[in-house]
Amino acid sequence: MIVHHWTELDLDNVCARVKIFGFDLDNTLASSKRPMAPEMTQRFISLLDRIPIALISGGSMEVVTSQVLDELGDGARREQLHVMPTSGSRYYRWNGSQWSLIYAHDLDAETVRVVRSSLEKHARALGLWEKQVWGPRIENRGSQITFSALGQYAPVEVKRTWDIDNTKKQALVRAVSGDLPNLRVRAGGYSSVDVSMYGLDKAYAVRRLAQILSIETNEIAFVGDRMSADGNDYPAVAAGAAGITVREPQDTLALMDALLACLDTFSVGR
């Protein structure tokens, strides 16, 4: 399945049939671990005025909160927002005063211990236990354990060049998978590997969102920067969502302006 850059799509057609837009977070709405820029926040709030949005991120709820939710002003229509951190294995809605957890698929304490041990053992054996890191290497996100070779808060420009051909991450995935046959181990972002229960990825998020909203998966559009077949945004497309590729947050800003214009054209009946 080929996913196109947003400038190659018929956005009028997309806006006419889509009932909710899903967005990746890192390098789509914001730079890694940094809050959305003010201009992105303004577009995001404007989009919420017109159509529901789902935030579907591999990051934890804490990260999603610091990068997006804390940036929304008092007038933002939070009731239009579906928050699905850790690739949809957790789901939050606004209850009028706070973000309320609707469901969570968390790993038990013994599983977390075994996963942490395997990740560290194989990362060290493969020479991936880097000396210079920015923040924790291994993070328990409740329903997902994430190994970040350069630390959770490494600069995105450093992450980009750490494993350009994905060979380092895939070597770690193969090694850890041998220890954890009942769990899914997969490459995450530029320098990360995620471990979770089988079936809990952005494909799950899209299917569950469609079920919750009583719509078809092809009535969901998903925007992300890693839409190649081995990218962590691609499962959303494999589940049936219309895939829209962006390169970076500045590119997403241009896409949002185009979406706002075409959604206004199809605003009747929404």
C-alpha positions in Angstrom: 0.0 0.0 0.0 1.5 3.3 -1.1 1.1 6.3 1.2 1.5 9.8 -0.5 2.8 13.1 0.8 -0.1 15.4 1.5 0.6 17.7 -1.5 0.0 14.7 -3.9 -3.5 14.0 -2.4 -6.9 15.3 -3.4 -7.6 16.9 0.0 -11.1 18.0 -1.0 -12.0 14.3 -1.5 -10.4 13.5 1.9 -12.3 16.2 3.7 -15.5 15.2 2.1 -15.4 11.6 3.4 -13.3 11.6 6.6 -15.0 12.0 9.9 -12.0 12.2 12.2 -8.3 13.1 11.7 -5.6 11.2 13.6 -2.2 12.7 14.2 1.1 11.2 15.2 3.0 13.4 17.7 6.8 13.3 17.4 8.1 15.1 14.3 4.5 15.5 13.2 2.9 18.0 15.6 6.0 18.8 17.5 9.7 18.1 17.7 10.6 15.2 19.9 9.7 15.8 23.5 9.1 19.5 22.9 5.8 21.3 23.2 3.8 22.2 20.1 4.9 25.6 18.7 2.4 28.4 19.3 1.5 28.5 15.6 0.8 24.7 15.6 -1.3 25.1 18.7 -3.4 27.7 17.0 -4.0 25.5 14.0 -4.7 22.5 16.2 -7.4 24.4 18.1 -8.9 25.7 14.9 -9.1 22.1 13.5 -10.8 20.9 16.7 -13.5 23.6 16.0 -14.3 21.8 12.7 -13.8 18.1 13.2 -12.8 15.6 15.9 -9.1 14.8 16.3 -7.4 11.7 17.6 -3.9 11.9 19.1 -2.3 8.5 18.4 1.2 8.5 19.7 3.8 5.9 20.9 4.6 8.2 23.7 3.2 8.1 27.3 0.3 10.2 28.5 2.8 12.3 30.4 4.6 13.2 27.2 1.4 13.8 25.3 0.2 16.1 28.1 3.4 18.1 28.1 3.7 18.4 24.4 0.0 19.0 23.4 -2.6 19.0 26.1 -0.9 21.5 28.4 -0.6 23.9 25.4 -4.4 24.1 24.7 -6.1 27.2 26.0 -9.3 27.6 27.9 -11.4 27.9 24.7 -10.2 24.6 23.0 -12.9 22.1 22.4 -11.4 19.2 24.3 -14.5 17.2 24.0 -13.6 16.8 20.3 -10.3 15.2 21.2 -9.5 11.5 21.5 -6.2 10.9 23.3 -4.6 7.5 22.5 -1.0 7.3 23.9 1.2 4.3 23.8 -0.1 3.5 20.3 -3.7 3.3 21.4 -3.2 0.9 24.3 -4.5 3.6 26.5 -7.5 5.9 25.8 -8.5 9.2 27.4 -11.5 11.5 27.0 -12.2 14.9 28.5 -14.9 14.7 31.2 -15.4 18.4 31.6 -12.7 19.0 34.2 -9.9 16.5 33.5 -8.6 13.8 31.2 -10.4 10.5 32.2 -8.9 7.1 31.5 -11.4 5.0 29.5 -9.3 1.8 29.1 -5.7 0.6 29.6 -3.8 -2.5 28.7 -0.9 -2.4 31.1 1.9 -4.9 31.5 2.2 -6.7 34.9 5.2 -6.1 37.2 7.0 -9.4 36.4 6.6 -8.8 32.6 8.1 -5.3 33.0 11.1 -6.7 34.9 11.8 -9.4 32.3 11.5 -6.9 29.4 13.8 -4.4 31.0 16.4 -7.1 31.7 16.2 -8.4 28.1 16.5 -4.9 26.5 19.5 -4.0 28.6 21.3 -7.3 28.2 21.0 -7.4 24.4 21.6 -3.6 23.9 24.9 -4.0 25.8 25.9 -7.2 23.9 25.2 -5.4 20.5 27.1 -2.3 21.5 24.0 -0.2 21.6 24.3 0.9 25.2 25.6 4.3 24.3 27.8 6.3 26.7 26.2 9.6 26.0 22.4 9.7 26.6 19.8 12.3 27.2 17.5 11.0 29.9 16.4 7.4 30.7 17.2 4.6 28.3 14.3 2.4 29.3 10.8 3.7 30.1 7.8 1.9 31.4 4.8 3.5 29.7 2.3 1.2 31.4 1.2 -0.8 28.3 4.5 -0.5 26.6 8.2 -0.6 27.5 10.4 1.6 25.3 14.1 1.4 24.8 15.7 4.7 23.6 19.3 4.2 22.7 20.1 7.8 23.1 17.8 8.5 26.0 14.2 9.8 26.1 15.2 13.4 25.5 17.9 13.2 22.9 17.9 15.9 20.2 16.0 14.9 17.2 18.9 15.7 14.8 21.0 13.2 16.8 18.3 10.6 16.7 17.9 10.9 12.9 21.5 9.9 12.2 21.9 7.2 14.8 20.4 4.3 12.7 19.7 5.6 9.2 19.2 2.1 7.7 17.4 0.6 10.7 20.0 -2.1 11.1 20.7 -1.4 14.8 17.1 -1.4 15.8 16.3 -4.5 13.9 19.2 -6.4 15.4 17.9 -5.5 18.9 14.4 -6.4 17.9 15.5 -9.9 16.7 17.6 -10.5 19.9 14.9 -9.4 22.3 12.2 -11.2 20.4 13.9 -14.5 21.2 13.5 -13.8 24.9 9.9 -12.6 24.7 8.0 -14.9 22.3 4.6 -13.9 23.8 5.2 -10.1 23.3 5.6 -8.0 20.3 9.0 -6.3 19.8 9.2 -3.7 17.1 11.2 -0.7 16.0 9.7 2.5 17.2 11.1 6.0 16.4 14.5 6.9 15.0 16.4 5.4 17.9 13.9 3.3 19.9 12.5 -0.2 20.2 9.0 -0.8 21.7 7.8 -3.9 23.5 4.1 -4.5 24.1 1.4 -7.1 24.0 0.6 -8.5 20.5 -2.0 -6.5 18.6 -1.4 -3.2 20.4 -0.1 -0.8 17.8 -1.5 2.1 15.7 -3.6 -0.4 13.7 -5.3 -1.4 17.0 -5.8 2.3 17.8 -7.5 2.9 14.4 -9.8 -0.1 14.7 -10.8 0.6 18.2 -11.4 4.3 17.4 -13.7 3.2 14.5 -15.5 0.9 16.8 -16.0 3.6 19.5 -17.3 6.1 17.0 -19.4 3.6 15.0 -17.6 4.5 11.7 -15.5 2.6 9.1 -11.7 2.7 9.3 -11.6 4.4 5.9 -13.5 7.3 7.4 -10.4 8.0 9.5 -7.4 9.9 8.1 -4.0 9.5 9.8 -1.2 12.0 9.6 2.4 10.9 10.4 6.0 11.3 9.4 7.0 7.6 9.4 4.7 6.0 6.8 7.1 3.6 5.1 6.3 -0.1 5.4 8.6 -0.4 8.3 7.6 2.9 9.9 5.7 3.1 13.2 2.9 5.1 11.6 2.2 2.6 8.8 0.1 0.2 10.9 -2.6 2.9 11.0 -2.8 2.7 7.2 -2.7 -1.1 7.2 -5.8 -1.0 9.4 -7.7 1.0 6.7 -7.1 4.6 7.6 -6.3 7.1 4.8 -2.6 7.8 5.2 -1.2 11.3 4.9 2.5 11.7 5.0 4.3 14.8 6.4 8.1 15.4 6.7 8.2 17.6 9.9 6.1 19.9 12.0 6.6 22.8 9.6 5.2 20.6 6.8 2.2 19.7 9.1 1.5 23.4 9.5 1.0 23.8 5.8 -1.2 20.7 5.7 -3.3 22.0 8.5 -3.9 25.3 6.6 -5.0 23.3 3.6 -7.3 21.1 5.7 -8.9 24.1 7.4 -9.7 25.6 4.0 -11.2 22.4 2.6 -13.1 21.6 5.8 -14.8 25.0 5.7 -16.0 24.0 2.2 -17.6 20.8 3.6 -18.7 22.3 6.9 -22.4 21.9 6.2 -23.8 18.9 8.1 -20.7 18.4 10.3 
